[in-house]
């Protein structure tokens, strides 16, 4: 064995360039697969840390009506107890209302709190029933799971939140907190932090009894009505047996039908509650989850496929270069066979060579993957703290990968080389004997086929990159119906004390020279929030056959966000709903063509009180452009003002935002300021698309790099094999340009064939990807023109160097031995 290894390393040293190309190509492919494995392994493990993973379900609702259907996570207040009593397949049931409160550690001596924290973005708390901890079985560090969430005013913190509030979690028990500056809470338990790969970035659980006892503080609508709900009012259950999923759905299908009809007799919509498995929570893009981040399984499959393609391209290089070098090893094989070495022994020898090359590539690939880990954040949000190179599964994957590469990359060249006949191999350097001896035309066709396949993959990824970049640019520059660039937003506590200071805050902000407008609202024009109710327009008629989404905002909302009016005016300042504006799409959906005809008419929401329509606002996107436009009503309602938007001048943004925070801290010393520009929140809707685009860019470059490595090696071999031919042609008067074209044209032909195959496939795949957007670009001919030019350019760069070098060589050197 030691002699074999010595021979292998000496052979690699003699063929430095070819060995280097093989090792570097395989190392890059292995590093790509490792990085993708880290992403996919992380995403596919979501929520599996929960002991009851197979039995946990979420209750969702399927809504159908004359104008279509859709899904929502909303579970109305009275539906919770009805589900608990009526579905025998559920062992446990809990309501779960998502909230993003502030928590303050009160000063025992009075005055400003000792500490204060806001939950924003991917941090949240939940109002839950005691059974929630029975369903999810979190690890308890302190407290009694049976009683901790039973009483009004009780809260359970995670270790991270407990340490933030009290320095260490051990001292958190029975301490006091103030939630949203109005509700006194007592800490009755501490949980271990939820893992990173769960859809529950929960920092605190609050007893549901606290919500019911403080409806005025936490509810902006009637939670006792079946017809009113919001998407953050959810519910979870624990099946007695995971096989009872369909039986439970059959019971849920009939639940609440009478109640929904009684609550809204005129409605033609049908609401059916169903179960959603926990295993579907992270991957269902039609229904959100508490983390507000889903992962498309199709995208995970796609990036896995891309990674394997990049690795396969490196294997193709190995096959191509190994078979191309066969003539150089013909005599070696002939001598070995003459000395009695069997074909099986030769195959094992060549596989061992491949194995050693692969092993070196694996080591280099691990180093490249480790160096590239920081770049991973551009295509994934896997936390940097997630174990990777120390994970046993990673090394198991590498072992499987090494064996697979050795067999896939080494099998064909081993069979080719071991198949030479001794006589034919010793007769000629080209080993060009008939019937499989030497490098027959069949092996050349295999090499050409692999080159075509390589550039098909590379060209397809180039097209994917150009299309995804085009769509992202379209999103960036699309007119969304509002101004998003210079509006700075921050959250507010909706308690009565905070609401009483809104005008003080507005006035102080207006005193800043850089502030143009200030608005308070339930949410920004584009957001993930959804509040929908039944309605009738005109007010005296029957309910419309679809629900009406509502945004609650003040009189400055239009000016702050740059909304455009197409008829009438914006509503006057008011603390309660007296006037409203509706959007164009609502009137179009109701069959009203004249926008002005709606002005002055009344609209009736769920209750009997009519509201006057005073204006029609131009359509704007209330969600991402994945979704079509939808009807909308905007009205003032001070109790629901959770957000402030400040329109600012473009000069010295850092100083302006610092001044806004200073004013906020003056007015609300007990609250935590957390601000961001509105366009940043809009951009967060397209994180998955940005990651996909970055994936195409990154792995497209790797694919092109590996393909060019292969072409470079093959062109180098071709130039060496045709040295004497080139010398003769130069002596006979051939030009450098002609010789360069002669050597390059065969490879460029293969690239053109690959483009003809890649373009239809890439068009089909990217058209399917664009179908996920309600508003999208069309794939133009220019995309394929650019991709084709890029592919030909890099291919010529790869083969041109060797071609020009061979064409410029002195013919005397190549002919002097003849």
N, C-alpha and C positions, 0 to 999 in steps of 0.2 A: 504493500500500500504506500509506504514512504517513497519508494522509487517512482510509483505512478504519480504521486503528488509533485515530486521534484520535476518530473517530465512535464506535468501540466503547467507549473509555474514558469518553467523555461520556455515552453511554447507560448504562453501569454506574454512573456518578456520579448520574444522574437517578433511577435505581432502586436506591438503596443497599441497602434491606432485602432485596429479592429477589436482588440480586447477592451480598449477604453470605451469605444462606442457601445459595445454590448453591455459593459458594466454600468456606464452612465445611463444608458437608456433604460435598463432594467431597474436601476436605483430610483430613477425619477418615477417610473411606473409604480414601483413598490411604495414610495413615499406618498404618491397620489392615493393609492388604495388605502394606505394606513390612515390618512387624514379623512377620507370619506368614511372609512369604517368607524372612526371616532364619532362623526356626525350621526351616521345611521344607527349605530349602537346606542347612542345617547337618546335619540328621538324614539326609537322603537321600545325603549325601556320605560317610557313615560307611564307613571301611575302604578307600575308593577310592584312598587315597594309596599303598597297597601296589602295587608294580609288577606283581605276579602275581595281582592281584585276581580275575581270571576263572578262575584255575586252583587257587586255594587252597581246601582243603576241611577240615572237621573231621570226625573219626570219632565218631559217636554210636551209641546203642543203642536198639532198639525192643524192649520187653519185653511179652509177652502171656501170659496165664494164664487160668484158669477165672473169676477175679474181675475181669477187665478188662485194659486195656493202658495203656502209657505210654512216654514217652521219657526217656532219661537221657544225660548227657554222659560218664558213667563208661566208662573203658576199663581193664579189669583188667590188672595187671602183665604176665602172660604173653601177653596178646592183642597187645601192641605189636609184639614181634618176629615174631609169626605174621602180622600184617598186612603188615609190611615185606617179608617173604619171599614172601607169597602173592598180592599184588595187583600185577600187572605194569604196570597203568596209572599207578601212582604213580612219579613221577620222584624224589621225596624224601619222607621220612617222619620225624616227630619226636614223641616223647612230650612232654607239657607238663603238669607238675603245679603247680597254683597254690599259693603259700604266702604268708603274711604275716609274715615274720620280723622280728627286730630285727637291726640292723647296728651294730656298735661299732668305733670306731677305737681300737686298743689303745694304751696308754701304754707307750712303749719302756722307761720306767723302772719299770714295774710299777704296781700300784694301779688306781684307777678309770680307765675309758677316757677318752680325750680328748674324744670325741664319741659320741653314741649316738642311734639313730633307730629308730622303729617304723614298719612299714608297716601302715596301717589303712584300712578303708573302701575307697575307690576307688584305693588304691595297693597294688601287689603285686609279688612276684617270681615267677619260674617256674624249676623244674628242667626243663631241656630237653636234647635231644640236639644234637650239632653241626649237624645238618641244619636245625634251626629257622631259623637265619639265612639258609640257602639258600632256604627257603620264603618267608620274609617280606622278605628283602633290606633290612634296616634300613641306614641310612647310618652308616658307621664313621668315627669321629673318630680312633681309635687302636686298634691291635691287629690280629691276623691272623684273619680270619673262619674260616679252615680249621682252626686249632688252638686258638683261644681257649677253647673249651668242651669240649675233649677229655679233660682230666685231672681227677682227683679234686681238689677244693678250689679250683677256678677259678671266677671270677665276672666277668661283664661288666656294667658300670654304664651307665646313661644319663647324659647330660651333667648333668642336674638333680641326680641322686644323687651323682655324682662331685664336683660343686661343693659339695654339702652336706657331704660327708665330708672333702674335702681342700682346700677353698677355690677351686681351679680344676681343670678336668678335665685339663689338660696334665700335672699332677703325679700323677695317679691311677695310672698304669701301674705294675704290679709292687708296689703298696702292699698292705698286709695289713689284713684286716677279720676280726672275729669275728661269726659268724652264730648267732643264738639262744643266745649266751653259751656256745657249746660247740664250734663247728666253725671251724677256722682257714681263711680264704679268701685267695686272691691275685687281685688285679685284673689281668685279662689283656686287657681291651678297654674302650673307651668308645664308646657309640652316641649319635647325635643323639636328642633326646627324641621319643617317639612323638607324633604330632599329637593335638590335643584330640578330633577326631572319628574316633577309632578305638575299638574295643572292647578295647584292650590298654593299660591304664594301668600299664604295666610300668616299674619303676624298676631292676630288675636281672634278669639271666639267670644261672642257676647250672647248672653242668654236671650232667647226669643221673647221671653217675658218682659225684658227691658224695652223691646220695640213696641209691644202691645201696650205697655204702660206709658209710653212717651210718643204716641202717634203724632201729636202736633209737632214734635221736634224732628221726626224722621220721615214722615209721610206727606207727600204733596198731593195725594189723591185718596180716594175712598178705598181702603184696603179690604172693606167688608163686602164689596160688590164683585160679582163674577165678571162683569163686563169691563172692569178697569184693572190694569196691571202694567208692570214694567219688567223689562228683561232681566233685571238683577234680582227679582223675586223668584227664587228657584227652589227645588226640592230634590232630595236624594232618598233612596231606599236601599234596603238590603234584602235580596231574595233569599228565601229559605233554601232554595235549590236553583242553581243557574239554569237548569233545564225547564224551569217554570216561567221562563221569559215570555213565551208566546201566550201562556195561560193568563199571566198578569196583564198582558196587552189586551186580551179579549175582554177582561173585566173593565179596564180603563176606557175602552172604546165607547162604552155606554155611560160612563160616569159623567155627571154634570150636564147632560143634554137638556134636561128640563130646566135646570137652574140658569143655564145660558139663555135659553129661550125666554124664560120669565123675566130675566134682567133686561133683555132687549128684544121684545116681541117682533119688531119690524125687521130685524136683521136677517139677511139671507145667508149669512156666513155660518159655517159649521166648525166647531172646535172639538178636536178629539185628542185627548191626552194619551201619550204613549211612553214607553220606556226607551232610554238610550243607555247602552252598555258603557261602563267606565272605559272599556278598551277602545271605544269609538270617540271618546271625549276629545282627545288630542288631535284627531285626524279629520274631524267632520267640519268642513269649512262653511257649511250652511248653518251650523249652530256654534256659537262661541263657547268659551269655557272661562272659568274664573281668572285665568292668567291672560285672557284675551290674546292668545297666540296659538295658532294651529300649525300643524305640519302636514303638508299634502303627501299622502303615501305615493301618489304618482310621481311627485318630485323626488322623493327619497329613492324610488326605483330608478328614476332617470339619472340622478347623480351617481348612484351605484353602478349603473350601466356605463356611464361616461368614464368612471374610474377604471372599470374593467377593460374598457376599450383602449384607454391610454396604456394600460399594462400589456394588453394584447398586441398593441403596436410595437412595444419594445420586444416582445417575443418574436414578432414578425421580423424585426431587424436581425435578431439572433439567427433565425432560420435562413434569412437571405444571405447574410454574410458568411455563415457556416457553409452553405452549399456553394456560394461563389468561390470560396477558398478551397474547394474540394481538389482542384487541379494541383494546388501546392502540396497537398498531402497524399497525392496518388502514389508516389513512390514509397512513402512511409508505410502506407497500407499494404502495398504489394509486397514489400520486404517482410512485414509482420505475418502476412498470410503465408508466404513462402516458408517462413520459419515455424509454421504450424499453429499460429494463433487462429482460433475459430471465429466465426462471425459473431456468435454470442458474446465472446470475450471482447471483441472490438466494440460492440454495441454498449456493453457495460463500461468500457473505457471512455467512450465518447459521452455517455450519460454522466459519468463521474466528472468529466471536464465541465459539462454544463452545470452540474451540481456545485462545483467549486466556484465557477463564475457567478452563479446565483447566490451562493453564500456571501461572497464579497459584495455583491449588489445589495443583498438584504442589509448587511451592516451599514453600507453607505446610505441606503434608503432610510434606515432608522435615524441616522444622523440628519439627513435632509428633512425628514418629518419633524424631528425635534426642533430644528432651526426654523421651520415654517409654521410652527404652532401659532405664533402671534398673528400670522396672516389669516388664520382660520376664522377670525372674528368677522372678516368681510363676507363670508358665505354662511356663517352659522353663529348662533348665540350660545354655543356650548360654553359653560363657565370655565375659565382657565384653571380653576381649582379641581375640575373633574379629573380623576386619575386616568392615565393613559398608558405611558410606557411602563408603568409598574403593574398594570392589570394582567392577570394570567390569561384572560381571553385574548388580549392583544398578541401575546407571544404564541398562543395556540393558533391564532389566525395567521401569523407570520410563518409558522411551521408548515401549515397546510399550503400556504401560498408558495413557499420555497419548493415543496415537493411538486405542486401543480406546475410551476414554471419549469422545473427541471424536466418533467415529463413532456409538457406541451412544446417547450422550445427545443428540447434536445432529441425528441423521438425521431422526427423526420430527418434531420441532419445525420443522426446516428445510423439510421437505416440506409441513407444514401451512401455515406462514407464506407460503411461496413459491407455494402453490396458490390464494391469494385472487385473485378476479377484480377488475380495477381498478374496474369500475362498482360492484360490490357493496361493495368495501372503502371507496370514497369516499362511498357513499350513507349508511352507518350506522356509528356508533361500535361497534356490536356486531358488525359484519360478519356479520350473521345472515342472509345470503342462502342459498337452497337449494343443494343438490347440492355440498357441500364448500366453499361460500363461508363464510368466517367460522368461528365456533366451533360447528360442528354438534354434534348430540347424540352422534354417534359419538366425537368427541374427548372429550366429557364422560365417556362410558363408559370410555374408555381411562384417563382420570385416576382414575376411581373404582376401576377394576380394579387400577391400580398402588398406590393407597392400601391396598386390601384385601391385596395381595401384601406390601406393606411391613409391615403390622401382623400378617400371618400369620407372617412371619419373626420379628418382635419377640416375639410371643406364644409362638412355639415356643421361642425362646431363654430366655424367662422360665420356661417349664415345665422346660426342661432344667436351668436353674440350680437351681430348687427341688428337683427330683428328685435331682440330684447332691449338693446340700447335705444332703438328707435321708439319703442313703446314707452320706455321710461322717460325719454325726452318729451314725448307727446303728453304724458301725465304731468310733467313738470311745467309745461308751457300751456296746457289746456286752460281755457277760460272756464273756471269752476262756478262763475256767477257771483263771485265776491272777491274782495281784496284780501290776500292772505299774508302779504309780505311783512308789513310793519305793524302788526297787532300783537301786543304782548299780553299773554293771558296768565291768570293765577286763580287758584281756588279760594272759596270763602266758606266759612261755617254758616249754615243757614239758621242758627238759633236766633231768638228774638233780640238778644242784646247785640249780636253782630249786625243783624238787619237794621237795627235802629241807628247804626253808625254809617250806613251806606252813603248817605248824602254828604256826611263829613269827609269820608274817604274820597268821594267824587270831587268835592270842592278843593281839597288839598292837592289831588292829582292835577286838577286843571290849573293850579298855580304854577306848575312846572312848565317852563317855556316850550319844552320839547313835546308836550302832550297835546294832541289835537282833539281827541274824543275819548270818552269813558262810557262803557256799557256794562250792565249787570244782567246775567241771564242764567238759565238752567244749563246751557251748554253752548259750545261754539257752533257755527253753521254746519261744519262737517265733524261728526263725532260718532262714537260707537253707541251712544245712548239712544234709547228708543222708548217713547211713551205714546201709546195709541189708545184711542177711544172710539166708540160708535158715534155717529153724528147724522144729522139731517140738514139738507140744504135744498130749498129754503126751509126755515125752522118748522113750518106747519106741516111739512110732508113726512113721508115715511123715511126710516133710516136708510142711508145709502148702503149698497151691497158690499162695502169695503170699509175698513177702519181708517181713521184719520190720525196720522202722527202729529204731535204737537211739540213746539218749542216755546218756552216761556222766556220773555225778554223785556227789557225796558224800552223807553222811547228813543234811546240813542243807539240801539242795536243796528239799525240800517246805516247810520252815518259811520259808525265804528268799523263795520265790516264791509262797507261799500256795496250794499245790496241795491239793486235797481228796481224802481217802481215802474210798472207798465200801465197802471190805472189807479186813480184815487190818491190817497195819502197814507203816511204811516200813522199809527195810533198815538193818541195824546198820553202824557205821563199819567200813570195810575198804579195803585198798589194791587188792585184786583182786576179780574177780567171783565172789562166793559166793552172794549172794541178789539178788533183783531184784523190781521191781514192774512190773506191766503195766497198760495202760489198759482201760477198759470196752469200747472199740470193738474191740480185739483179740478179746476173749471173744465179743462179739456176732457178729463175723465168723466165728468158729469154731463158732458155733451153741450157745454156752454161755450160758444165761439166768441161772443162779444165780452171781452174782459170787463168793460165798463158796466155791463148789465148787472154785475154782482155787487157793485158799490151801493151801500145803503140797505141791502137785504140782511136778514138775520140768519144766523146759523145756530143750530141747537146741538150741543154735545150730549154726553150721557144723561145729564140731568135735564130738567124742564126749562131752565133759564136760557133765553135766547141771547146771542151776542151779535152785535152789529159788525158787518164787514165794511171796513172803511178804505181798504186798499188791496191791490193785487201786486205781489212782488214777482219779479222775473225769476224763472226757475234757477235754482242753484243746487249743487250736489250736497245732499245731506249725509251721504255715506261715500265710500270709495267708489271709483268708477268701475269697479267690478259689478256694481249694482245699477239698475236703471233708475231714472228719476222717479220720485214718488210724490203723492199729494202731501200738502203741509199747511198747517195753520200756525201762526205766531201771535202770541198775545201776552200781555203783562200779568205777572202774578209774583209779587215780591217774595212770598214764602219759599219759592222754588229757585231763588237766585243763589246758585252754588259757585258761579264763576264770574270773574271780571275780565273784560277785554279792554286794553288801552291802546289806542291808535297813536303812534308816535312819529316824529319826524326822523329822517334818515341820518341826521347828524349825531355823531358820538353816541352810538347805541349803548355801549357799555356804561357810560355815565348816566344815561337816561334810565336804564333798567336798575342801576344801583339806587337812583333817586326814588324810583317807584317802590322798591323794597323798603327804603328808609321811611317813606310815607306810610306804607302798610304797617310797619313795626310801631310807628307812633300811634296809629289808630287802633291796632289790634296787637298790643304787646303780649297777649296770652296765646296768640295763634302763630303757626309756623308758615313762613312765606315759601312758596314753591312755584316759580314762574317759568314759562317757556314761550317762545314765539309760536304763533298759530300755525305757520307753515311747517314747523317741526312736528307738530301733532298730526298734520295732514300727511306728511312724509311717512309717519310710522305705519300708515295703512298699507304701504307698499314695501314693507321690509322683506316679505317672501319673494317678491318680484326682483327686488334689488339683489337679494342673495342668488336667485337663479341667474340673473344677468352676470353677476360676478363669478359664479361657477362656470358659466359658458366662457367668460373671458379667460379665467385662470387656466382651466383645463383645455380650452382651445389652444392657448399658447403652448402648453405642454405637449399637446398632440402634434402641433406644427413642429415643435422643436425635435421631438422623437422621429417624426417622419423625415425631417431634414437630416438628422443624424444618419438614418438609414440610407438616404439618397447619397449623402456625402461618402459613406463607406462603399456603396456599390459603384459610384462614379470613380472613386479612387481605384477600386479593383479593375474596373473596365479600362481605365486609362493605362494601368500597368500591363494589362493583358494585351492591349493594342499598341504598345509602345513602338514596335517595329513597323507596324502598319502605318502609324502616324509619321515615322521617319521616312518611309518610302514616299508617302503622299507629299511631304514637305519637299523632298528632293525633286519630285515631279512638278512642283510649283504650286501646291495647295497653300491657300492663305490661312493666317491664324483664325480669321473670322469663320472661314469655311470649315476648318477643322474643329473649332469650338462648337459650331452648329451641328456638325456630324456626330460628335460625342454626346451632345446634350439633347438632341431631338428625340432619341428613343425614350428617354425618361420623361420629357415634356409631353410626349404622346400619351404616356400612361396617366399623367396628371390630368390631361384633358378628358380622358375616359372616366377618371374618377369624378370629375366635376359633373359630367353627364349623368352619373348615377346619384351623386350626392344631392344635387339641387332639387329634384322632385321629392326625394325623401325628406329633406330639410323643410321644404315648403309645406308638406303635409303635417309634419310634427309641429312646426311653429304656428301654423294656422289653427291647430287644435289648442295650442297654448293660448293664443290670442282670443279664442272663443270664451275664455274665462272672464273677459272684460266686456261689460255692456258697451263701452266706448273704446275703440281700438284703431290702430293704423291698418292700412292695407299693405301687404308685402309687395313691394315694387320690383320691377326688373333691375333697377339700379343696385339693389341689395346683392343680387346674383352677379352683376357685373363687377362690383367691388370685391366680392368674395373670390370670384374667378381670377381677377387680376392679382389679388393678394396671394392666392395659392400658387399661381404661375411664377410670380416674382420670387417667393421664398424657395420654390423648387429650383428655379434657375440659379439663385444664389448658392444653393447647396451643391449643384452639379457644375456650375459655371467655373468655380475656382479650380477644380481639378481639370476641367476641360481646357481652360486657358493655360494652366500650368503645363499640361501635356503638349498643347499646340505650340507653346513657346520654347519647348525643350530643343536642344541642339540635336539634329538628326544624326550627326556623326556618332554621338554617344550610343544611340540605339542600334546603329547599323555596323559599328566597327567590329563586332564579333561575327558578323555574317561572312 
